[in-house]
Amino acid sequence: MEALGVRASFSRCDGAGFTVTTCTRPNARFQTASYPLPGRLGLGEALPVASRKAFLGRSGLSQGRFPSWKNSRGGVRAESDLPHNNGISQPITVPASSTPPKSKKSADKRAEANVRHAGSEGSESRQNLRSEEPSSSDDESGMPASVHLASRAAAVAFAEAAARNAAAGGEHVADEMPVDDDFLPGNTTLGAHEGDFAVRLANASVAGLTVITVHGVDQENLLADVSSTLSSAGLRVESARADMEEDSNLILDIFVVRDLETQKELSQERFSEIQDRILTKLAVRRNRMKPVLGDDPRLWEQVNFLIATLDKVVVKHAGTEVHEAVQYLIRGFDGLREKEDIRKRAELLRYITNMDCPTVTAVVRVLYIYSSLLNVADEAHKHRLRREEIWLSRGATPTWEGSFEGTLREFRNADIGPKELQLLLNRLEYSPVFTAHPTEARRREILTTLHRIFYMCERREDNRLSPAQKSKVEQEIEAEVYVLWRTDEMRQQKPTVLEEIQAGLDYFRYSLFEAVCTTYRYAENSLEHVYPKAGVTLPSFIKFGSWIGGDRDGNPFVLPKTTETAALLQSRLVLAEYIRRARACQDMLTHSVLICKVNQELLDSIAEDKKLMARIPALNKDIELYAQEPYRLKLRMIRHRLEQNLRIINKRLKAIGLEDEMLIDIEYNLDEIPGVDPRDDCYSDEAAFISDLRLIDASLRDRGDARLADAKLKDLVRMAETFGFYLMTLDVRQESDVHTDAVSEVVGESVLGLCANYKDLNVAERIELLSEAIASPPPVERIEEILAKLSESTRQVVEVFIAIANIIEAISPGAVSSYVISMTRNASHVLEVMFLAWLSCRNIVGRTAEGKWYSQITVAPLFETIPDLEVMPQALTQILTNDTYKSLLAASGNIQEVMLGYSDSCKDGGITASAFNLYKAQQLLRQISSDAGVQCRIFHGRGGTVGRGGGPTHESILSQPPGSVQGTIKFTEQGEVITYRYGNSETATYELTVGITGLMKASHPATRSIPDDNPKYIDIMNELAKEGERAYRELTDATEGFYDYFYEGTIVNEIGMMNMGSRPARRKVAVRDKTSLRAIPWVFGWAQSRHTLPAWYGVGSGIAAYTQGDPSKMAELQEMYQNWPFFRTFLSNVRMSLQKASMEIAREYARLVSDRITEKLVFGLVEKEFQQTIAQILAVSQITRLLEDNRTLEMSIDARRRYLDPLNHIQVILLGRRRDSSLSEEERQMWVGPLLRSIKAISSNMRNTG
């Protein structure tokens, strides 16, 4: 306050007083003094010079007449002895209690009260700005319909007086605030609500000042936070004050501000901007995500920002009633988790019941988007932490568990030298296989928007951004959140198989192309760091596979042409990516022969290329253009040859589309070159393409340009070695019975005439018949006649192999990988597939005229149920000793692939029996393949949930039986798991890394801390599995009414209405038993109802039956848990599933069961086993909480519960209405929409669909 010779700065204080820092002359030391006040005062910068003397002179300071702020029961009470000259003409009491939001009528009343207009002069102006007496018309949610506005002159003069008094050496400022009529607001009053808050503004008539008040529920640091918000918006806070009631949490914060840009009072448009900022801050406070996701405040700040942004959108587009309803439910169920209250739960359920259909729909949508944004923030945070750990630990300690750096240090510490490491790396093959089931529940449009928000969140946290840049990013995020709110998350019809194929390709466009290159670079950097100058090279060992478009088991919409289309679309995408990257290399490698030299091998190759290019005018011009730039010329020819491959693919796609009346978007269309057949100069396969790239690479390195070779060109080489011309190797799957039916028809008298009663033959007789046929020449001349005789279903089975041959011919021999036979029960099922491939007469399987065997496919029997796993050793031994099959296997690399199904075995016999039988099966496979002299590659049919074999990839690989991995692993990545693991390049890089390092550790015994399995552990586990299966089967097979409970107490009947995937949810209809359901809806139904039963039921019974209260038995299990990775990983996954379950919520679903006796019987058994399983697992793990040793996961699950619990209760009520026979069909149908939305929202929170 230079006018007084004093500069003063005020800091916010507690309720006892405030501190004033003063300086009475330039360059003098600052002094501080404390002054008692009933409220809290905070000032930012030094007070402005302008009009200070006038302010003081006109403030009435010498009159000694000030309003007093006092505490009153039930609210803040302002009293004044002045009649109408301070803007606070009547006492006001703000109710301190909060009740549930009421009706739409009261919301409309609040909205109407939020915008008020005042006159511009005299007593009319002052009268309009007075606070109103509380009345029945006030806001029923606890917020008065109008909140008073403080006099700017009073607030400013109060601060002036404090500074003046300090300069004069006074000890304190009187508990009074000066006022003056001349400084009352005279323009417009605006206002808005944010939950329990109200924000008001009045423009000043003089001095360019504006008063903003915030009235509502106090929280720590609110005054400072809003002040900082105002400052960041370009306003200077001239003064700020807060008053509150000691016995409640109600406050009135007053801010006097100046716009630094205009030096004028705020315009209505400018205030709208400021109001948005304040509301965002208040929304954060209103819906504050406590730091349950982790101790890092950056995470929950990000979460709070996203939540607040959505809150603004909801208030604007859905109204305060929806927003308040959401907050009321969140807070209510938060309280129930802390302490169960039956009355409160009933009150919340009544509240949900009373919501109309539009409101409940909007509430479900808000909770769904909350959870989606939470997932985005959580993923972005994890990536940031991993990135920070990489930089902080470089050259010091290992980074996150499963990193390349940490793994290689383990190897070095285990005395694994460079040669041994190279041998290990050379035999690695890491193969994730993408499937379309269970289909990702979210629409492609939603995923794309969330993908953009993820990267914007990362940009928002960049400390290098200026305030303006950060604000721009936040505005972009807000726009994307608007898009989420405006986009319908529900599919209006089932996706076609073609749409599922396109969705699978999106992961490569948006994520995996970049992630694969990054993963290899991280691995190479770590190799160089841990094994410097050791000469260890990193081969390209990542290979992706796909079932999307090839899995016809139970899906009648996957036709032979569908499979061919899938492979062609994959090829088109990767070819286009190669062309794009080759162009980037061409722009980079601009070396001139006038300045540097290149290898002769490259020049010879270019000379051959010129012969082809010379006949094409456009390319002939490029010969002249790049005459002195050999790398650019070679890359131009590489591009041309890739474009010719792409033209071949596009031509075939167009033909299929016209033939089958399918709309196939030719996204990367290229015009034909007149007079040039693309087959003349295209690449024959990816090997020729890689050879050309290596010519360039070798020349660069030989001529001292290794750094350039290691740049964009190296990424292109890596991609070509990883993706080939096919992107993903396509697997085909079909059920064994389909093949048996087809073979029976083909060998019958009406077709080949080999056997009239094939199905009556025993397995040995079938094998003999099929072996003889395969060894004979195929009926090439009769194939059209044979196909014409076949039934439609059998002809389609044969045409699948014709499609396979077309794919190999058009793309590459590596384009098709395995033919998977589901429900394999004997050896003849394997030879039936070989026979059908032979019958296609397309040189897939058979023997040449010279007697040489050939096979272009790998047949993988899939053993799924527990009985199937028991017959597996006999079936495999029988097929591997068959001479015909051994010859075919040797012709295809002598690798026998065997797929193990986790889902059906778990559904069949429970999680304990399933897990251990699969473990034993892998041990048997190792022995059987070794005895047969073949290499066995195990294909793990894992799902996303624990009940379907899911779990962390790194730990899952390490828990495999010793010696069963042998450098290769192949496993399914299903449905929404693909999104969570590969939806963005950063997360995909992490998932690939931990999977690969797990494979490396499991493939090298020296890095494992355990010997071969302890026989004692195997015996104990046999007992646990036996008792666990007994308990599971007693529930699922022997408990009367169990399937009525499942069908009536879960959403399984409604899953088919979800339009999630092209595949039907059931194998059979109108049958209520285990066999009628696929494993996916089985797990999905239990997960949605928070039972999560398939992932844990029977575990507790198994442990209890083994220990029988004997401490020594428990000690044995504790030892197993510490020393056996399989058992430890198994229980860790079970603990995670138990944490996601909630018996309180499961009980609400149980009440949907029509028969009360069935409800109480089944739920009683489930609840008892749930409690027993938790108690037993905690004892074995020697912990007190389920996820005590994984605090991050525990907090992540808990954070999602605040949205999940309201959704579950809403779903229960909607299910009841959907099934209420007393309602009309029209009334029941009305609730289907929000019900289906609740299923999707719960899936998002649980992060799985099955």
Secondary structure, 3 states (H helix, E strand, C coil): CHHHCCEEEEECCCCCEEEEEEECCCCCCCEEEEEECCCEEECCCCCCCCCHHHHHHHCCHHHCCCCEEEEECCEEEEECCCCCCCCCCCCCCCCCCCCCCCCHHHHHHHHHHCCEECCCCHHHHHHHCCCCCCCCCCCCCCCCCCCCCCCHHHHHHHHHHHHHHHHCCCCCCCCCCCCCHHHCCCCEEEEEEECCEEEEEEECCCCCEEEEEEEEECCCCHHHHHHHHHHHCCEEEEEEEEEECCCCCEEEEEEEEEECCCCCCCCHHHHHHHHHHHHHHHHHHHCCCCHHHCCCHHHHHHHHHHHHHHHHHHHHHCCHHHHHHHHHHHHHHHHHHHCCCHHHHHHHHHHHHCCCHHHHHHHHHHHHHHHHHHHHHHHHHHHHHHHHHHHHCCCCCCCCCCCHHHHHHHHHHCCCCHHHHHHHHHCCEEEEEEECCCCCCCCHHHHHHHHHHHHHHHHHCCCCCCHHHHHHHHHHHHHHHHHHHHCCCCCCCCCCHHHHHHHHHHHHHHHHHHHHHHHHHHHHHHHHHHCCCCCCCCCCCECCEECCCCECCCCCCCCHHHHHHHHHHHHHHHHHHHHHHHHHHHHHCCCCCCCCCCCHHHHHHHHHHHHHHCCCHHHHHHHHHCCCCHHHHHHHHHHHHHHHHHHHHHHHHHHHHHHHCCCCCCCCCCCCCCCCCHHHHCCCCHHHHHHHHHHHHHHHHHCCCHHHHHHHHHHHHHHHHHHCCCCCEEEEEEEHHHHHHHHHHHCCCCCCCCCCCHHHCCHHHHHHHHHHHHHCCCCHHHHHHHHHHCCHHHHHHHHHHHHHHHHHHHCCHHHEEEEEEECCCCCHHHHHHHHHHHHCCCCCEEECCCCCEEECCEEEEEECCHHHHHHHHHHHHHHHCCHHHHHHHHHCCCEEEEEEEHHHHHHHHCHHHHHHHHHHHHHHHHHHHHHHCCEEEEEEECCCCHHHCCCCHHHHHHCCCCCCCCCEEEEEEECHHHHHHHCCHHHHHHHHHHHHHHHHHHHCHHHCCCCCCCHHHHHHHHHHHHHHHHHHHHHHCCCCCHHHHHHHHCCHHHHHHCCCCCCCCECCCCCCCHHHECHHHHHHHHHHCCCCHHHCCCHHHHHHHHHCCCHHHHHHHHHHHHHCHHHHHHHHHHHHHHHHCCHHHHHHHHCCCCCHHHHHHHHHHHHHHHHHHHHHHHHHHCCCCCCCCCHHHHHHHHHHHHHHHHHHHHHHHHHHHHCCCCCCHHHHHHCHHHHHHHHHHHHHHHCCCC
